[in-house]
Each structure stands twice: as C-alpha cells, then as structure tokens.
Amino acid sequence: MDTYLVTGGAGFIGSHLTEALLAQGHTVVVLDDLSTGDKANLAAVWAHPRLRFVRGSVLDDRLVDELMGRVDAVVHLAAAVGVRLIVEQPLKSFTTNVRGTEHVIASAHRHGRRLLLASTSEIYGKNTGPLTETSDRVLGATSVARWSYSTAKAVDEILALAHHRELGLPVTVVRLFNTVGPRQSPAYGMVIPRLVRQAVAGEPLTVHGDGKQRRCFAHVADVVDALLRLLAHPAANGQIFNVGTAEETSIAELAARVVARAGSRSPVVLVPYDQVYGTGFEDMERRLPDTTRLRELTGWVPRRSLDDILDATIAEASHALRPVEPLGVPGPATEVPTTPSRLLG
Ligand SMILES: NC(=O)c1ccc[n+]([C@@H]2O[C@H](COP(=O)([O-])OP(=O)(O)OC[C@H]3O[C@@H](n4cnc5c(N)ncnc54)[C@H](O)[C@@H]3O)[C@@H](O)[C@H]2O)c1
C-alpha cells in the first residue's frame, strides 16, 4: 500500500478521491489551504487512522517539499477553480494555478515521485469538438479573464510534460470536463449546484446567456474511478487523458430537468452574461469530450447518468440547504501556522 499526497484534498473532487484511496488501503496526506475546500468534506474519514490533514498552501514550496519526502505519489488537485472565482480574483487565481503547480512538479521531480496532475477542458477554449487530447485550443483575448484559467492550466501541462520528456518525471495529466455531484460548492459559478439549490429553495433558476450552450456532466464517482485506474497504470505516464461523459444537454434543458426532478415550482429565467460576470465575458457553445484514449488504456466508461447526478445533488441540497456564500470569505492559510511534523505525528 502506498502513501499519497493529495493537494486540494478537502475540496470537492479531492475529498471523494481521498475517501476512495483510503478505502483501497492507502495512506493519504491532504494538503489544503481551505480557500474553497472545507474540512467538513472529509467528515466521513476525518478520524481515519491513515488520513493526515495539513492546512497549508501549495505556494509554500518548503512545506510541499517536506510533505513530498514522506509520500510515494502525489495527486495535484489544488487550484483556484470556478468561473466566478477566476473572473473576480484573476491575479490570485493565476498565481495559485501556475506557481503552486510549479512547486509541486519541481518537488515531485526532486523526490522521484509519481504525479497525477489535474488539468481541465477549459484548455480547449471555444473549440466546439468533439474534443480529443490533440484538438486545437481556441482562445479569446488575454484581457478576458476566464481565458487566464485555461492558460495557467496549459502552462502546468507544458511544464509537466517537459519534465517527463527531459527529466523522466512519471506524470499523467487528466483534463477533467464538468464534474459534479455531492459536496460541490455553488459559490464559485458551478451550474448544477446553483440550479439545484435554487429549485429546492423555490427560487427562480437563473440560466446565464440564452441557455443554448451545451455541456456534458460527469458524476464525481466516475471521475474518481478514472483517476484511480490511471494511477494504477504505468502506461499512463507521459500522457494526457480526457475524463468526462458524452451525455449532452443544453443549460436551458438542464434547468427544466432540475425543476422536474426536484418537484419544484420555480420558474427558469435567463440572465445576460454581462449582468453576472461584467462586460466582455465569453462562453463556449459546446464542450463534448472524446474519451477513447482513456477507455482503450483502462477500460473506463462512466456508469452514472445525468439523472443520477441530479438526484444525488437534489437529495444533498434538500437535506442541508445552505445559502450561496459570498466569495473569498476564508483568510489566507498562512495565518494559521502549520508544523507538518507535528500534524503528521
Ligand atoms: N469540478 C470540475 O468540474 C473540474 C473541471 C475541470 C478541472 N477541475 C480541476 O479539478 C481540481 C479540483 O477541483 P474541484 O472541483 O474539486 O474544486 P475545489 O475548489 O472543490 O477544490 C480545490 C481545492 O484546492 C484547495 N486549494 C486552492 N488553492 C490552494 C492552495 N494554494 N494550496 C492548497 N490548497 C488549495 C481548495 O481549498 C480546495 O479544497 C482542480 O485542479 C480543477 O482545476 C475540476
């Protein structure tokens, strides 16, 4: 059994992955600054004897290096995520997503650790697909804040693959498409948690733009399954993999489906992008993954449907209806000094 460092392990995907690694018998060290994550996401495993939690930042290169020395492999999920966060805090987001990843890659190389790096379908920008791993990137102007996320993740990928080619770093890049399910926060621009909470609360469902934009949503449990399969596969080293489903829906159809499945009476209203994200915001019409490469290597196919996802998210929202919180509430993690040796025991 191995010891994994999971950066961003108190986040949405990270907490599900941490649970799955523990269930497989591994030891997990979570490094998270709790900026968008929450210890509550790890509640089910908080007292687990093979879980260690370190509150700190991937921007702290000494901390990253100390932890890296104690593990066998690292899954790097920590990032500034969500269109709203990227648009409202572009500088902090870009720095986290480039410099933080640089530290993780350099440290993984120094210690000879296997690395799984989370990238994103935002890499493809406005390319309407179907998107294979070699599809073109089609981006707007650098002045449009949302493309900075795509660019930061592209820098991460380039850095990781250059370390593989020139220095032999065992690294796999996963381009995650829209991933949803329980514990995803509605606070940073994620559409399903927001629409579901609006429906459950009896509020109008706000669809951005004309609602004709098409997306595919994967259940987080299927995504975690893909990550575990790739971690177990040495042939995944040095490669990029799309992870996502091909079940497409327009956002207007999605909102109607949420209303129906939640048994809600809420109306659906269209809100222009400018009102939500300011002038000049750009979105893409369609985002459809081709996951042939992942399926051929690992046999992975998604097992949960969009209705499964909606039912799970509606059930969670019905049990604990929480208001959408304002952005950027938690202070910087460096305010809480961490002594890794002590926390690691
Ligand atoms: N959810 C999706 O649909 C999706 C799609 C594409 C890519 N991804 C990628 O998956 C990863 C996880 O995303 P998520 O959806 O779970 O989001 P999330 O916000 O729930 O998780 C990110 C975690 O990273 C932590 N974090 C942020 N900055 C940090 C820092 N400087 N140091 C340490 N921890 C820090 C946050 O507190 C949070 O727990 C990200 O890399 C993201 O780019 C997610």
The ligand as an SDF file (V2000), in Angstrom:
LIG
                    3D

 44 48  0  0  0  0  0  0  0  0999 V2000
  -15.0510   20.3240  -10.8340 N   0  0  0  0  0  0  0  0  0  0  0  0
  -14.8500   20.4090  -12.1360 C   0  0  0  0  0  0  0  0  0  0  0  0
  -15.8060   20.3960  -12.9080 O   0  0  0  0  0  0  0  0  0  0  0  0
  -13.4530   20.4910  -12.6990 C   0  0  0  0  0  0  0  0  0  0  0  0
  -13.3230   20.5560  -14.0760 C   0  0  0  0  0  0  0  0  0  0  0  0
  -12.0480   20.6480  -14.6120 C   0  0  0  0  0  0  0  0  0  0  0  0
  -10.9440   20.6210  -13.8050 C   0  0  0  0  0  0  0  0  0  0  0  0
  -11.0910   20.5390  -12.4640 N   0  0  0  0  0  0  0  0  0  0  0  0
   -9.8710   20.5340  -11.6480 C   0  0  0  0  0  0  0  0  0  0  0  0
  -10.0040   19.6060  -10.5780 O   0  0  0  0  0  0  0  0  0  0  0  0
   -9.2930   20.0970   -9.4290 C   0  0  0  0  0  0  0  0  0  0  0  0
  -10.2040   20.0650   -8.2040 C   0  0  0  0  0  0  0  0  0  0  0  0
  -11.3210   20.9110   -8.4410 O   0  0  0  0  0  0  0  0  0  0  0  0
  -12.6620   20.8620   -7.5560 P   0  0  0  0  0  0  0  0  0  0  0  0
  -13.7970   20.9270   -8.4990 O   0  0  0  0  0  0  0  0  0  0  0  0
  -12.5850   19.7670   -6.5780 O   0  0  0  0  0  0  0  0  0  0  0  0
  -12.5990   22.2890   -6.8620 O   0  0  0  0  0  0  0  0  0  0  0  0
  -12.4770   22.6780   -5.3020 P   0  0  0  0  0  0  0  0  0  0  0  0
  -12.4360   24.1600   -5.2680 O   0  0  0  0  0  0  0  0  0  0  0  0
  -13.5310   22.0000   -4.5250 O   0  0  0  0  0  0  0  0  0  0  0  0
  -11.0710   22.0570   -4.9270 O   0  0  0  0  0  0  0  0  0  0  0  0
   -9.8650   22.7620   -4.9740 C   0  0  0  0  0  0  0  0  0  0  0  0
   -9.2000   22.5950   -3.6180 C   0  0  0  0  0  0  0  0  0  0  0  0
   -7.9100   23.2060   -3.6620 O   0  0  0  0  0  0  0  0  0  0  0  0
   -7.7450   23.9450   -2.4680 C   0  0  0  0  0  0  0  0  0  0  0  0
   -6.7620   24.9940   -2.7520 N   0  0  0  0  0  0  0  0  0  0  0  0
   -6.9140   26.1160   -3.5130 C   0  0  0  0  0  0  0  0  0  0  0  0
   -5.7830   26.8410   -3.5250 N   0  0  0  0  0  0  0  0  0  0  0  0
   -4.8850   26.1570   -2.7580 C   0  0  0  0  0  0  0  0  0  0  0  0
   -3.5470   26.3780   -2.3700 C   0  0  0  0  0  0  0  0  0  0  0  0
   -2.8790   27.4750   -2.7820 N   0  0  0  0  0  0  0  0  0  0  0  0
   -2.9290   25.4810   -1.5780 N   0  0  0  0  0  0  0  0  0  0  0  0
   -3.5890   24.3660   -1.1500 C   0  0  0  0  0  0  0  0  0  0  0  0
   -4.8670   24.1090   -1.4620 N   0  0  0  0  0  0  0  0  0  0  0  0
   -5.5010   24.9920   -2.2610 C   0  0  0  0  0  0  0  0  0  0  0  0
   -9.1140   24.4770   -2.1220 C   0  0  0  0  0  0  0  0  0  0  0  0
   -9.2530   24.8580   -0.7730 O   0  0  0  0  0  0  0  0  0  0  0  0
   -9.9730   23.2750   -2.4950 C   0  0  0  0  0  0  0  0  0  0  0  0
  -10.1070   22.3890   -1.4040 O   0  0  0  0  0  0  0  0  0  0  0  0
   -8.7630   21.4730   -9.8120 C   0  0  0  0  0  0  0  0  0  0  0  0
   -7.4030   21.3790  -10.1650 O   0  0  0  0  0  0  0  0  0  0  0  0
   -9.5870   21.8730  -11.0100 C   0  0  0  0  0  0  0  0  0  0  0  0
   -8.8850   22.7300  -11.8820 O   0  0  0  0  0  0  0  0  0  0  0  0
  -12.3240   20.4930  -11.8770 C   0  0  0  0  0  0  0  0  0  0  0  0
  1  2  1  0
  2  3  2  0
  2  4  1  0
  4  5  1  0
  4 44  2  0
  5  6  2  0
  6  7  1  0
  7  8  2  0
  8  9  1  0
  8 44  1  0
  9 10  1  0
  9 42  1  0
 10 11  1  0
 11 12  1  0
 11 40  1  0
 12 13  1  0
 13 14  1  0
 14 15  2  0
 14 16  1  0
 14 17  1  0
 17 18  1  0
 18 19  2  0
 18 20  1  0
 18 21  1  0
 21 22  1  0
 22 23  1  0
 23 24  1  0
 23 38  1  0
 24 25  1  0
 25 26  1  0
 25 36  1  0
 26 27  1  0
 26 35  1  0
 27 28  2  0
 28 29  1  0
 29 30  1  0
 29 35  2  0
 30 31  1  0
 30 32  2  0
 32 33  1  0
 33 34  2  0
 34 35  1  0
 36 37  1  0
 36 38  1  0
 38 39  1  0
 40 41  1  0
 40 42  1  0
 42 43  1  0
M  CHG  2   8   1  16  -1
M  END
$$$$
